[in-house]
């Protein structure tokens, strides 16, 4: 017998997702590990970027201070050379910059912005004086093309007597940044390794209760054993609350499942004890359950009857009408009532009164149908036999009425013949009355033959139509009159 639909099946179907436990474990552990590594990497990278930005800013400040000090020393030493126009002394002063390998160019300009003396780090290259910016009243510097340039005026006795121009490359910054990058990369790698090892340890404490919970759910889904419970943890955190809620839910489901099983057992006992064939259909009309009497009568298997398989036991001549009316009830949600034949396992058809009522949810939507098939074959045969009996009774009543109608004129006719024999002088009048009675008998016979040609005419209506109900009195009156005349003679 097909299984009854169960209320807890949607929950069970959701829990079957837990059957892929190795994949769940791997996915959860991997996600936690990746999350820990990403958080650690992000923290280390942000720290490295902040440290690198701090170092770059410190380098810029330091190189600005170094160039400013060197420009101040050159300006102090070159003041006398500018006053006395001693180029050699000025170049000798600039030559001291050889101790700073990153300074690529330095020069001293006159107040009129004319080149006075210069220094080039690359002595083999072409020596070309760089343009000096407009006359400045204070020190200025800027960064451009991976170089830093500083310009400082030379002041003597409060007068601007020249300008010091120094340019330095940023190779020191690049070298330091590379060293820092290598160091920070090493720190990042070691930090990620440490985070990975730490996550391996900590994830067991986090994922192990969840894995146990999912394993319990998988077993419950597979065995439908709602008496199982997940093992609670000793901690007082969200996972412990989750496990407690899961166990409470299992307790409620166990109670509902027990109640449902008892209800199903009672329903099946009741359905199998009914003389009718009973069944349950889904909202779309596909039948999902039959009682035991259905299979006893049809001899079909549950697999063959599922869905719309019931059409195989219907009379092909009536099947289109049944399907059309059943489909209309499904669309409208109205009660289905119809009498049609069903084929039994002996290949004979019997008539069944079929009634299907919709079962609705709280919103009024049809969720399933409950139907019964009641065998009315014997009832219909009895009704037909009763109709035939009533027809025969009506025919008997008609025959009695006709016999009575014919008997009255026959008696009158007998009396008239007797009188005609006794009194020949009045025989013609007696015979005339006898002809009238014979006409009445012929009329009754004629209408009786017409009645049997059209048996749909009711007997009482036929008698009233031909006005035979009052004629017995007429015949009785004639008979009495004749007997009176016979006595007088």
Number of C-alpha atoms within 10 A of each C-alpha: 12 14 10 15 12 12 12 14 12 9 11 17 12 11 18 15 14 22 16 12 14 11 11 16 17 10 12 16 20 14 13 17 20 15 14 20 21 14 14 19 17 13 14 19 16 12 14 19 14 12 14 17 13 12 16 16 13 12 17 16 11 12 17 19 12 12 23 19 12 18 25 17 13 23 27 15 17 27 20 15 19 22 12 10 14 15 16 12 17 24 19 15 20 26 15 12 20 13 8 12 12 16 21 17 22 26 23 33 22 19 16 11 15 14 17 20 24 24 24 21 18 10 8 7 8 8 13 9 18 13 11 16 10 8 15 14 12 9 15 13 15 11 14 8 7 11 15 19 19 19 25 24 25 29 15 14 6 7 10 15 19 27 31 26 25 25 21 23 19 18 13 14 17 13 11 16 17 12 12 16 15 12 12 19 15 12 15 20 13 12 17 19 14 14 20 18 13 14 19 16 11 14 17 13 11 13 16 13 19 19 19 15 21 21 19 18 26 20 17 20 21 15 8 16 14 20 12 15 19 18 14 16 13 7 9 8 9 9 17 17 14 15 20 17 12 15 20 13 13 21 16 12 17 18 13 14 19 13 12 15 14 12 12 16 13 12 14 16 13 11 19 17 12 15 12 19 22 22 19 23 22 19 18 14 17 17 21 20 22 25 23 19 17 23 17 13 14 19 15 17 13 16 11 11 22 16 16 14 14 15 15 15 19 17 16 12 9 12 16 13 13 18 13 10 14 18 15 13 18 19 12 9 18 14 14 18 17 14 15 20 22 23 17 18 14 9 11 10 16 15 18 19 16 20 16 21 18 22 17 14 10 6 6 9 12 20 13 20 23 16 20 23 22 16 20 17 15 11 11 12 11 12 12 12 12 12 12 12 12 12 14 12 12 15 16 12 14 19 14 12 17 18 12 13 19 19 15 20 25 18 15 24 23 12 20 25 16 15 20 16 13 13 14 11 10 12 17 12 13 21 16 12 17 20 13 13 21 17 13 17 18 13 13 18 14 11 15 16 11 12 16 11 10 10 11 8 12 14 17 13 10 15 16 11 10 11 10 14 13 10 14 16 11 12 20 15 12 20 20 14 13 18 14 11 11 15 8 7 8
